[in-house]
Each structure stands twice: as structure tokens, then as C-alpha cells.
């Protein structure tokens, strides 16, 4: 692996005012908390009247705005949000228009005469500090005298401490330095060195002679991390200031991960380090690993032992209201993904955020080290083993439609060397998910909560939490007040109609009784002409299962009118009553499903699409093999699950085989019911 950066930049005099700190991607995507700090490194006050940002954000400083000698001033995206988080201590110079791009952009500060005073073209990937990209750190300028365009002149602010107050707005930077540091411009190493020494090559650029260069490393296993060791590097090319250095890390045993970093000191004793100590990955990492016995499904090995990431903020439903609360800290772990037999090599992802969630774990991969394109996945095993199978099969069927669907697969979960049997891995719908599928991340994403109060309470904002629910209120009002041709024009202009048609079609096939009023996401792309799209979620109690279902799951009768306005509730125990069969599965129509399915034009298209899907996809010939393949691939894993969980293999296999048979029965029985119900 090679990690390279910019070459050596020449010395320049410090501008009268510098862009000193940038908070461009706050945790939880709260753009209202973005800010930029300016610093006056000189000995005289600077009058900023008429100065402005000509690129990036929009901001012009008013008359009387000054920056004292040695002073720091902050401009913010949202004054109220900033002062709520940081207090009123920092010197606020004003509020800018627009927002900073999370992928990076050019910022340019010009004086009253239009001359460029300082500029920065920051980015969200190496050699720029990755920790500032939504991980709780800011970009801090190391030296005012060095160019703002130089990524080596920027460092991530430290983690920890006041985790809800990232960076040092209005104060000297925590990472500032008096002397220019040696720069590690490139590091070359192999990703897997089973049974061999690792040759590490380093390219260094320094203002002064480099005196020492070392590699420090630790060996990690499933049981923990070993002591720190050091090897010296020798210069093998170039000069003492601009040279190539190399050294060998000794071979280590099998099933090891080596974490290492490079430290360099110059003639003045000034130290340079790769990677930056505060970055999201403070070490390089490589494998010494012989691939384990492969099964029919993948394996995910997780080793604890990293530092803790500070908490951010998340929007949480509490006591009938939505509010921002601190999220729990998450550990930084080593993750190894072992693909199924014949599906590729072991993949290492180190310093990955792994946190506890209901029924399992949430794993967050770094943007520049996603796993097969996946950024955030949930790995869960809760309730009946059947729920994992039914959820995965549901997503498989949704993926055969025109519905935006999360990735899912069954994996063996191995934590700190101890297997916990097969789990369901499901991609988390979030901005990264939207971006992976080519959707607009500037649009708003909502999760539907059955227990919320009213329209806003039932639609939890999952991104842009500072934005209002105005667009949601407007579209629901339109659905409720427009009918006939006017109503169809409104629906066609506001909705990705095919997405909603197919969502309700597949939900009918799998009897997704809790997926109309609950258990899905909706997303609206940004802009005046943005459209709504629907995303399935939490599909465990499907395929004939519901609260009070019998052991054969031979319920096939969810009506074709389910989810629409006017769908009659069958006789029997009502929603919220005792669980014991009957109509405990019935729910009223959702905010979207109720009026959409009740509109004559939408309903006509919905029935036609359902007929087409029953003919082409939801058939024994097309989907039967998918069910059978799942049964074959998991037989061994069911036996393994019985072994690691102390269960009886015979009983678990019998239960598993009956579950697979019930899916087959659902395919036949539910399809027959729908064909009969369609005119």
C-alpha cells in the first residue's frame, strides 16, 4: 500500500489574517453547527470592514468589524445552534450564508479591495485529516506562516474532553506548532505478509536534516494488543532533508494484525508523525493471516481494543417529543471480513467504529475504507432465528423490484475470537446509503415511527436534523386535499410513483402488515422539484408471521385493500388488544399509503403492477430457488449455531427446515390468494 501526499512547499510570510480552523462536517450531519475561525497572527488590529469570502460560503464583514492582534474570530452557519453548543465565549464575527461542502471545497478570503488575503482548498480524504469528516474533529491550521493550501499544514483537533464542543473556536489551536515539522510524504507496505517480514519504505521531506526515523508497532490478536516495539529506519536514497528511508518489521505469527506508525525527528528535535495522532486511523495496519475455513456465507471477525470515539448528537424520540441528545461513545475495533468460499480474499478494516444496538451491533466503516461500498451496517440476531431469514428474503424480493433497498446477507459473527453463530447483516439507510445508490444526499431522510405523536412525531429526521418538517407537511396536505385529475397530477409530480407502486406490491406478496403505517423510510430529493421515494426496513415479521401467528405460519389472507383509506378492520381483537391471533396484525393506513392506494389512478396502476409481479417474479420458478438456496447455504451454519450456543442440533435443524418449508408454502399460498383477489 502507498499513501502519498503533496511535495514540499516554499516558505511564505503569514497573511495579515488567516483561515485558522474549519468545522465543515459536524457529527450527525448537523450543518447548522458548521463554522470557520479567522486568526490575526500580527501585532496590529486588522479592520475587516468590506472583507468577504469570495469562494465557498457567502459572507461580507460589516463596518466596525475588527480582529485584534493575536485574536481569533468565528463566523458561523447558524448563530443560535453554535452558541447553544459552544456558548457565547468565542468572538463571533457574524453568520455566513450557504454551507460548507462535506466533500471539501475552496475557501477564499479577500480584502475590501478584492485582493486575495488567504485561501484553503480542503478535502475529505488523505492527505487531509479524515477525522474532520464527521468524526468529531475540526481542521486546525498548524502554522499561520505556512500556506493554507498545504494539507500537511492542517491537523485534526484532539478527540475527547468536551465531546459536544469540537475544536477550539475563538482560542489558539491545540495542534499549533512554532517550527515546521518534518513531513512524511509517502509510506509503502504490503497488506498481508503471512510468515514474512514487512518492508516499510518511507519518503520524507524536511526543512532541516532528518536525524532519526523509526517505525513503532504493536501486534494485535483476537485476545488483545501487545506491547509497543521499535525498529530503526535507514536512509536508502536522496538527501538528509529529502530522502527515502526503509526498514523491516519482523515476521509475526498467524492470525495477527500489525498496527504501526512512523516517527521522524529533525536536527532541532522537531517531530513528524504518520498518521496524525488525532486522526480517525492513528496507525497503518496490515495482516499476517491465513484464511480460515470458508463456509457458504461470509464471516465478520471483530476485535475490540481501540480507543473510544467521543459521542456526537442524535435526534431521539423521548417522551412524545423529538430532541437532540448525546449518542453513546463507540469503540474503535479491528474488523476482518472473510468472504464465502470462492468469493475473494480476507479484507482488513482497522479502527472501525463498532457500537451496541438493539439485538446486536452497528458497524461504521470509514468513508475511504468502506466494505464493498457499505459504510454502516447492522449485524443483528434477536428473537426467532426465522426473523433473520424472513427479513433477508424480503430484501431479496424488494431488490427484484424498482424499490431502493438496503444490502443484506447472512454472516457468521465472531467477536474477540468467539463465534456467536450466524447473524443478519443489513445496510443502514443514511446519507452514505443514498450516495451509494446515486441519490441526492442534500435531500431529507425520515424514518417512520409508529409510536410517534402526529405527523412530525412519526417521521424522525435521520439527516439534516436542524431542517424543519415543512416539506412533509406540505405533501401530506396535498394528498389530503387534492383528488381526481388534480390529485393524480400532484402525486405524479411529488412522488417517484414506480418506487411506491413496487413497495406496496412486494409488501402484499410478503404480507408486510407492519410496513404501511410503520417500518420504512422515506426520502425526498432536494430542490423545488424534489420527489419522494420509499425504502423498506425491519422486515422480520413477514411471510405469514405476525403477533399471535401459529407455528406453521399458514396465514395468507391480508386483504388486497390493506393500507388504503377505508380499508375495513376485520372483526376480532383490535390493535393494542391481547395477542392471540384474529386481527392483531391490522393497522390503519399510513400517511402516504392511505391516500395513495385510495386514489383511483394509483390503485389501477398498483393492481396492474401486482399482476405483472405475480407473473414474472413472485413465482415458484423464479423465487422458489432463492428460498431453496438459502436453506442449503445455512444448513452448516445452523449446526454451528447449535454448537456455540449450547443448543440441540437436531431441534435447531428441525426448526430451520420447517421455517424454510413455511416460506415455500407462503410463496404458493399467498400467490394463490392474490391471484384470486385480483379481478
N, C-alpha and C positions, 0 to 999 in steps of 0.2 A: 504494500500500500504506500502511496506517495501523498503527502499533504504539503502543498506548496503555497507560498504567499507572494506578496509584492517584493520587488527588489529594494535596494537601499535608496532612500530619498534624500535629496540635499537639504542642508540647513537653511532655514528661513527665519526672519525676525517675526516675533509674535505680533499678530494684528492688535489694534487697539482694543477690540472686543472679539472674543472667540465663542463659537458654539461649543459649549463645555460638557454638556450631558444631555442625553436623549432618551426619553422613555416612550418608545414607539409602539410597543406591543405589551400592554398590561396583561396580567393574568386574567383568565376567564374572558378574554377579548373585550374588556371594558374600555373602549376607545375614548370615553369621556375622561379617563384618567391619564391620557397622553399629555406630556409636557416637554418643554425644551428649556434648558438653562443656558444663560449667557454669562460670561465672566470677563471682567476688566482686569487684565494682568498688570496694567501700568500703574503709575504713581499719581495720575491726574484723573479727575472725574471726566466722563465722556457724556456729552449731550446726545441723546438718541432721537431727538425730535426729527421727524421726517424719514428716519431709517425704516427699512421694511425687509421682509422676506420676499424675494422676487421669484423663488422656485420652491416647490413643495407646498407648504402652507401659505395662507394669506394673512399678513399682519403688518400694519403700519403704526409706528410709535407716535404718540401724540406729543404736543408741546409740553415742556416741563419734565419729560422722562429722562432721567439721568442714571448713570451707573457709577457709583463711587469707586475710587481706586481700590483694587483688590476685591471689589464687590462681586456678588452673584445675584442675578435676577432671573425670574422664571416667567415664561409665558405658557398658558395652559389651554387645553381644548375646552374645558368646562370648569369655570371658576368654582361653582358650588361643589362639584364632585371632587375637585382637587383639595379644597380646604376641608371637606369632610374627612378625607383620608390623611392629609398631611398637616392639618391645622393652618393657622394664619401666620406662622413664623417666617416662612420663606418670603423673600421680597418679590411680590407679584408685579410684573410689568404690564400685564394685560392678557387678553383672551384672543386666540387666533381663530381663523375660520378654516374649514376643511378638516382633514385628519391626516395623520402620518400613515403612509402605506406600510403594512406589516411585512411586505417583501423587500422593503428598502426603497430609497429614492434619493434624489439630490436636494439638499437644502442650501440656499444661497442668501446670505445677509448682505444688503447693500446700504450705503450711507445716503444722506439726503441728496447728494449729487449724483447718485446712481452708480458709484464705484463699488465693486465687489470688495467687501471687507473680509469675509470668511465664507468658506463653503465646505460641505461634507457630502460625499456620496456613500451613504452607509448601505449595508446589505445584511441579509439574514442568514448567511452561510459563511463557512470558513473561507478566508482567514479572519472575517469579522466574528466577534464573540457570539456564539449561538445562544448563550444563556439569556441574552436580552430579548430573544424572540418568544415572549410569552411564558418564560420560565421563572419570572420573579426578579430579574436583574435589569439594570439600565445600562446604556452605553456611557462610560465615563472616559473623558479625554485624559490621557496620561500626562502630557506636557503641552502647555499653551504655545510654546515656541515651535513645536513640530506641526507639520501640515495636518489639517483636518481630514484631508483625502486619504491619509495613510492608515490602513486598518490596524497596523501594529501600534499606532498611537492611541488606540482605544482598548479599553478593558471592561469586562463585566463588573458591575458593582458587587460587593460581597453579599452572600446569602445569609439568612439568619437574622437574629435581632428583631427589630420591628418589621415582621414579615408583611404587614399590611401597609408599610411605608417604604417602598423600594427606593433605592438610590439615596442621593444626598442633595436634594433640591435646596438651593439657597445657601449651601455650605461647601467648603472645599471637598474635592473628590477624594474618596477613600483610597483610590489607586494612583493618585498623582505621584510623580517622581521628579526629583531635581535633575538627575542626569539621565541621558538617553541610554536605554537598556540594549544589550546585545539582542539581536533578533534571530530567531530560529526560522529560517525561510522554508525549509523542506525537511521532512522526515520520511525515510523509506524503510519498509519492513514487510515481511510476509504475513499472511493472515492465519496460516496453520503450519506448524513446524514440528509435527509429531516425532519425538525421539531425536531431534536435531537442535543445534544451537541456532539462535536467531541473530542474524547480522543486521544491525541497525546503522543506517547511514544518515548523517545529519549535515545540512548545509547552513552555515552561519554567516551573518553579516554584522559587523560591529564597527563602531566609530573608533574604538581603541583595540589594542591587541587582546585576543582571547587567551586567557591563561589556563583555564580548566574547562573541560566539558565531560559530563558524566551522564550515564543512564541509571536511574533508580527504578527498582521494580519490586513487585510483590506477586506471589503465586497464590491464586485463588482456587479453591475446590468447592464442592457442594457443602462442605462442613465449615468453611471459613476462609479467612485471608491470612497468609503467612507474614513473616516479618519483612521489613524493608531491607533490600540489599542494593549494593552499588557496584557498578563496573565503570572503569575509566574509558574515555574515547580518545583515539589518537588522530591527529591531523594527517590525512592521506592525500591532500591536494589543496591548491590555492595558497593563500597567504594567511598570516596570523589574524588578519582582520576580515578577510573574505575567503573562507576556506571550507573544505569538505572534511568531515570527521567520521570515524567509524569505530565500531566495537561489537563484541559478541556477547549476548546474554546466554548463559549456559543452558543446555537442554534440561527440561523438567519432565516429570512423569506424565502418564496418560491421564485423560480427563481433567485437564488443568486449563485455566485461563491465566495468562500473564498480563498484569497491568503495569505499565511503565511510563515514565516521563523523563524529559531531558532537562538538565540544568547546566547553564553556562555562566562563567564569571570572566569579566574582563580585567584589565590591568588596574583599574580603580576599585575592583571588588564589586562592581555593579552586576546584578544577576539578571539573566534572562531565563524564561521557562517556557517549555512547550509540554502540554497545552497550558493555557492560562489557568491559574489555580482556582479561580471562581467560575470557570465555565461549566457548562452542563455536563461535559465529559472531561474531568480533570486529568485523565490518563489516556494513553493509547492502550489498546488491548488486542491480544491475539490468542489463538487456540493452540493447545497441544492435545489433540483429541482424536481418538479412533472412533469412528462412527459406531454407535451401539446397534444391537439387533433391531432391524427395521420391522415395523408391523404394517398393517393395512391402512393405518391412519397415522398422522403426524404426532410428534411428541414435543411438548414445550417444557424445558427444564429451566427452573428459576432458582437462582442462588441469592439469598439475602447477603447483606454485608456492606452496602454502600451508605453514604451519608444520607441524611434526611433533607428533603426539599421543603422549603417553607410553605406554609399554607397560602392559598390565594383567597379569592372570594367566589362564591357561587350563589346563584339565586335559588332559594329553597322555600318550599311551601311549609309554613309554620302557622298553626292556629288560624286557619282560614284566610291567611294573607301570604303574599309572596314578599320576601325581603332578602337582602344580601346578608350572608353570614360567612364567617371564615370556613374554608374547607379544611379537612384534616391533612396533616403532613403525610407525605408519601415517601417510602423508602426507595433508594436507588439500587437496583439489583442487576445481576448478570442474567441474561436470557439467552438460551440456546434453543433454536428451533430445529428439530430433526424431521425432515420431510418423510412421508410414507415411502415404502420400498420402491426404489427406482425413480423417485421424484426429485432428485437433486442432492446437494451436499448440505452438511450441517451449517447453519447460519448463526453467527455470534452477533448479539446486540448487547453492548455493555452500558452501564449507568442508565438503565431504563427505569422509569417511574412505575412502581408496582404498588397498588393500594388495595385495601379491602373494600368490597362492595357486598350487597346483599346476595348471599348464596354463592360467593366466590371471590373473584379478583378482577381488578381493572388494570390493564397494562397499557402504558402510554409510551410509544416509541418516538424517538426524536425525528424531526422533520427530515433531516438529511440521512437518517438511517431507518426508514420505515421498513416493515416486514412485508415484502411482497406488495408494497404500496399502501399497506394498512398502517394507520397512525395510532388509533386507540381501539383496543379490543376488550370485550368482557369474556372472562373464562368462568363459566358457572356450572354448578351441579347442585340443584336444590329440588326438594320434593321427589316426585316419582321419576325414575330413570326414563320413563316414557315421554316425559315433558321435553327432555333434550331431543329425542328423536322426532317428536311431532313438530317442534319449533324448526328444526333443521329442514324437515321435509316441506314445511310451509314455505320457508325461504326458497327452497329449490323450485317450488311451483311458481312463486312470485317471480323468480328470475326468468321463467319461461314466458312471462307476460311483458307488458310495457311499463312495469312499475319499478321505480327506483328502489333497489333492495340492498340491504347490508350483506356483506360476505359472511358466510357461516361454514363451519366444519367441526367435526368431532376430533379432539386431540387428547392424548394421554398427558395429564398434568403431573409433573414431577417437581416437587419443591424441596430444595436442600437435600437432594438425593433420595427422597422418599416418594414413591409413586402414590398418587391418590386416585388412580383409575381414570377412565375417560370422562371428559368434560365437554361442554358445548362452547365453542369459540364463536362470538358474534361481533362484528364490526360495530362501533358506536357511531350513530348518526351525529355528526358535528361539522364544523367548517372544513376539516380535513376530508371527511367523507364526501361532502358536497364538491370540494375541489377535485377529488379523485375521479368523480363522475362528471366533471365538466360543468357543474352547476355554479351559480352565482353566490359566492361567499359573502357578498355585501347584502344579500337578502336575509330575511329573518326566518329563523327556525324555531318551531314551537313543538313541545311535547304535550300530548293530551292527557290530562289527569282527571279521572272520573270523580275524585273526591274534592276537586276544587270548587269554589263557590262562584257561580256565574261565568260569563264568557271569558273574562280575563283570568279568573282563578283557575279555570280548566285548561288554559293554554299557557304553559310555563315557557318563558323565553329561555332558549338554550344557547343563543348567541346574542350579541348586541343587547345586553340586559338593560342598558340605560335608555333604549328606544321604547316608545310607547306601543300600545296595542291598537293604535288608531286604524291601521290598515285592516286589521282583523274585524274591528267593529264595523267598518265601512262595508266589507264584503258580506258579512252576516246580515247587515241591514238590507243590502241589495237583494240577497236571497229571500229574505222575508217579505219584501215589499214589491218585488217585480214578478210578473207572471206572464204566461203566454209567450208571444214572439219577443216581447221586450225582455222577458226573463231569460229566454234562451240566448239572445244577443249578449246579455250581461254574463251568463255562465260561460259562453264561448270566449268572451273577452277577458275574463278573470281567471279561468281555470285551464290547466293542462288536462283537457277533457279525457284524453285516452288514458292518462295515469289514473284518474278517479274511476273510470269505467272498469279498467282491469283490476284495480284494487278491490272493488266490490264484487267483481266476477270471481276472482280467486278466493275472496272471503266466503262467498257462497259455497264454493267447492269444498273448502276445508271446514265449513261451519264455524267461521270465526265470529262467534256470537258476541265476544267482548271487544271486537275491533272496529265497531261503528261509533260507539259512544266513548271509546277508550282505546288504549293500546295502539297508538300510531303517532307519527309525527306529521306535521305539515310545514311546507316551506314555500315562501313567496320570494321570487326573484325581485331585485331592486328596480327602482325606476317607475315612472308613471304607468308603463305598460307591463309591469311585472305580473307573472301568473303564479297561481297556487299549484303545488304538487303534493302528493301524499306518499308517505314512507311507512311500511309495515314495521311492527315492533311487538315483542313479547307474545309470541305465537304458541305458547306451551299448551294451553288448554284448548286444543283444536282437534280436528279429526275424530269427532264424536265424543270428546271429553267435555265435561262441564261440572260445576259444583253439584255433586249428587249423582253423577253418571254411574251406570252399572259397570261391572268388571269387564264386560265384553265390548263396551263402547259401541253398541249397536243402535245408537240414536242417529237417525238420518233425516229428521223431519223439520229442520229450521226452515221457515217459510220463505218463499221467493220474495215476498214483500218486506222481509226483515230489514230494519234500519231506516225505513222511509216514514215520513209524516203520515199518520193514520194507520200504521201497522197495528192491528189489534193484539192486545196481550191475551194469550190463551188462558183459559181457566186453570187455576192451581195456585200454589204458594207464590206470592209476589216477591219481586226483588227486595232483598233485605229480610225476607222471612227465613224460615227454617230450611236448611239444605237437606233435601231428601228426594230429589227428582222433580217431577212436574215441570213447572216453567221457571225454575230458579235461574235458567240461562237467559231469560228475556230481559232486554234493556230497551229504553226508549231510543229513538233515532238521535244521531249526533247533530252538532251544529251545522255540519256540512252534509252528512248523509241524508238527514231528514228531508230538507228541501230539494237536494239534487235528485234523489231517487223518486221524489214525488212529481218532478217536472215531466210532462208527457214526452217531450223530445229526448231528454236524457234517459228516461225509462225505456223508450223504444230502442235506443242505441245500446243500452245496457243489456236488454234481453237478446238482441241480435248478437252482441259480442259474447254473451254467455253461451248461446247456441254454438257459435264458432269455436269457443274454447273447449266445450264438451266434445266437439267432433275432432279437434286437432291435438289437444294437449292432455286434457283430463280423461284419458282412456287407459284401459288395461295394457294396450300395446305400447303406448308412449310412456306412461308414468309407472306402470307395473314394474318394469326392470329397475327403475330408480329405487323403489322400495326394496326389491329383492337384493340389489347390490348393497344397500345399507345393511341388510341383515347378514349378508356374507362377510362384509368387511368388519363387522363389530363382534362376531362370534368369539374370536380370540380375546378381544378386549373385555367382553362380559366375564369370561373366565378369569382374566387378570384382575378385574374389579372385585370379583368374589374373593380372590386370594388376598388382596391388600386390605380389604375391608372386613375380613373375617366372616364373610357370609358363606352360605352353602352354594356351591357352584351349580348343583342341579336345580335348585329353586330359582336362582337368578336366570339361568338359561331358559327354564320353562317360562318364566315371566317375560323375558325378552322375546322369545319366539312367538308367544301369544300376542305381544304388542305388535310385532311385525305383521302377524296374520290379521290383526284388527285394522291396520292401515289398508291392507288389501281389501278387507270387507268394506271399509269406508269408501274406497275408490269405486267399488261396484255398486254398493247400496246408495250412496249419496248421488252418484251419477244417474242412477235409475230414477231416483226421486225428482231430480231437477229436470230430466227429460220429460217426465210425466207432467210436471208443473208448468213447463213452457207450452204456450199454445202452438 
